[in-house]
Amino acid sequence: MRKKIPVTVGSTNVYADLGYDKPDEALAKAQLAARIGEILEIRKLTQSAAAELLGIDQPKISALIRGRLRGFSYERLLKFLTDLGCDVEIVVTRPKTRQRSRGEVLVKVA
């Protein structure tokens, strides 16, 4: 007989589930960084070439690709996307509903 393992259903934000201080910000930054990584991979850029293009050093590219995002602000990640030729569109939508006390940040890739 197999032992049952307890399972906890998470939310759509793993950072909230793990108790991060600013989970919405952490998730949005991770999504932006993932998109940057995808673009670098599609373009087959080395970390050195990407660093030169984005005006940072290679270790920072390595940190970005590995999801170590403490040194990266939203603004910086958005600048990297525009430097890579992406259009970034920021849309402010409807006010929060009564069920939620705060609004949320969503990153969508078109």
Secondary structure, DSSP 4 states (H G I P E B T S, - for coil): -PPPPP-----S-HHHHTT-SSHHHHHHHHHHHHHHHHHHHHTT--HHHHHHHHTS-HHHHHHHHTT--TT--HHHHHHHHHHTT--------PPPPTT-SS--------
